[in-house]
Each structure stands twice: as C-alpha cells, then as structure tokens.
C-alpha cells in the first residue's frame, strides 16, 4: 500500500486539477458545476476511508457538513452563490473537520485580496464594476493551502 504522504500528495494533485476547472468556470460563467464539488467530495472521502477507516470517513463528512453550513448563511443572505457553498463542502471533505476553520480564515483573506484585484483589473480594462465577483479563486487558495499543510499528517 502507498504511504500516507504519497496518498496525500495524490489527493492534493487531484484537488488542484479540479480547482483549476472550478476557477476557470467561475470566472467565465459565474457558476461552479456540481460535478466539480462532487469530485472534491470523492477526493476527500476515498483516501480517508482507505487510510483511517470509519473514523476517517466521519471526519471528512463532518468537514463537508461544516464547510457547507458556514457558507450556507451568506448564501441565504444573497451574498454568494450555491456553487460556492457546495465547493466549500467539497473542500471541507478534503481538509477534514479540523481543517475547515483554518481554511475558512484563509479563504476570507484570499477573498478580500482577490476581490480587490478583480475590481482593479476590471477598472484598468475600462469595465464597469459588476454585481458578482467570482469567489472560487479564494475558496481554492485558502483550502488548498490548508490541504497542503496536512500532507502526511493523516
């Protein structure tokens, strides 16, 4: 069986690939396909089940639920789209329950930074400000940083 570090690196590589697609689609269309969020859920679930059994499955499912629940509030208030909520649930599964809070803190910092950069970019191109700023880049940056910090720690 491969080492836990090798499984973690493979998991992170797959998640990064899915993340590129999520960022691209969110920037172009302001939507995140459900298939990408489901892919992240599966990328989190399978390795956890293989390496940590039922406890690992419980951890990633709790992480998914926490990621979903925290982003559900801004969604219900009209501040973000449903795709962002489901994407964070996928990353919650990837980081596990203990990684959700650090990921959310980094997502908030990345969100502020990427929002300013996005608005400056639009202004420099002579484009009007828009109602929707893609949040997938922030979710990806914050979550992948936490996932990378967990390599080999499972």
SULPE-V884038 format. One record per residue. SS is DSSP state (a for helix, b for strand, c for the rest). OMEGA is omega in radians with two decimals (NA if undefined). Layout:
BEGIN
ss=SS omega=OMEGA
ss=SS omega=OMEGA
END
This chain:
BEGIN
ss=c omega=3.13
ss=c omega=3.13
ss=c omega=3.12
ss=a omega=3.11
ss=a omega=3.13
ss=a omega=3.10
ss=a omega=3.13
ss=a omega=3.13
ss=a omega=3.09
ss=a omega=3.12
ss=a omega=-3.14
ss=a omega=3.12
ss=a omega=3.09
ss=a omega=3.14
ss=a omega=3.11
ss=a omega=3.10
ss=a omega=3.09
ss=a omega=-3.12
ss=a omega=3.11
ss=a omega=3.11
ss=a omega=-3.13
ss=a omega=3.13
ss=a omega=-3.11
ss=a omega=-3.11
ss=a omega=-3.13
ss=a omega=3.14
ss=a omega=-3.09
ss=a omega=-2.97
ss=a omega=-3.10
ss=c omega=3.08
ss=c omega=3.07
ss=c omega=-3.11
ss=c omega=3.12
ss=a omega=-3.11
ss=a omega=3.14
ss=a omega=3.09
ss=a omega=3.10
ss=a omega=3.11
ss=a omega=3.11
ss=a omega=3.08
ss=a omega=-3.12
ss=a omega=3.10
ss=a omega=3.08
ss=a omega=-3.02
ss=a omega=-3.01
ss=a omega=3.13
ss=a omega=-3.14
ss=a omega=3.10
ss=a omega=-3.13
ss=a omega=-3.03
ss=a omega=-3.05
ss=a omega=3.08
ss=a omega=-3.07
ss=a omega=3.12
ss=a omega=3.10
ss=a omega=3.10
ss=a omega=3.12
ss=a omega=-3.14
ss=a omega=-3.10
ss=a omega=3.10
ss=a omega=3.06
ss=a omega=3.08
ss=a omega=3.10
ss=a omega=-3.14
ss=a omega=3.12
ss=a omega=3.11
ss=a omega=3.11
ss=a omega=-3.05
ss=a omega=-3.11
ss=a omega=-3.14
ss=a omega=3.11
ss=a omega=-3.12
ss=a omega=3.10
ss=a omega=3.09
ss=a omega=-3.13
ss=a omega=3.10
ss=c omega=3.10
ss=c omega=-3.08
ss=c omega=3.10
ss=c omega=-3.09
ss=c omega=3.13
ss=a omega=3.11
ss=a omega=3.10
ss=a omega=3.14
ss=a omega=-3.12
ss=a omega=3.10
ss=a omega=3.11
ss=a omega=3.05
ss=a omega=3.10
ss=a omega=3.11
ss=a omega=3.03
ss=a omega=3.07
ss=a omega=-3.12
ss=a omega=-3.09
ss=a omega=-3.05
ss=c omega=-3.05
ss=a omega=-3.08
ss=a omega=-3.14
ss=a omega=-3.06
ss=a omega=-3.11
ss=a omega=3.07
ss=a omega=3.11
ss=a omega=-3.13
ss=a omega=3.10
ss=a omega=3.11
ss=a omega=3.08
ss=a omega=3.14
ss=a omega=3.12
ss=a omega=3.12
ss=a omega=3.13
ss=a omega=3.11
ss=a omega=-3.12
ss=a omega=-3.10
ss=a omega=3.11
ss=a omega=3.11
ss=a omega=3.13
ss=a omega=3.13
ss=a omega=-3.13
ss=a omega=3.08
ss=a omega=3.11
ss=a omega=3.14
ss=a omega=-3.14
ss=a omega=-3.13
ss=a omega=3.12
ss=c omega=3.13
ss=c omega=-3.14
ss=c omega=3.11
ss=c omega=3.02
ss=c omega=-3.08
ss=c omega=-3.13
ss=c omega=-3.04
ss=c omega=3.06
ss=c omega=-3.12
ss=c omega=-3.09
ss=c omega=3.12
ss=a omega=3.12
ss=a omega=-3.14
ss=a omega=3.13
ss=a omega=-3.13
ss=a omega=-3.10
ss=a omega=-3.10
ss=a omega=-3.08
ss=a omega=3.14
ss=a omega=3.06
ss=a omega=3.11
ss=a omega=3.13
ss=a omega=3.13
ss=a omega=3.13
ss=a omega=-3.10
ss=c omega=-3.09
ss=c omega=3.10
ss=c omega=-3.08
ss=c omega=-3.06
ss=c omega=NA
END
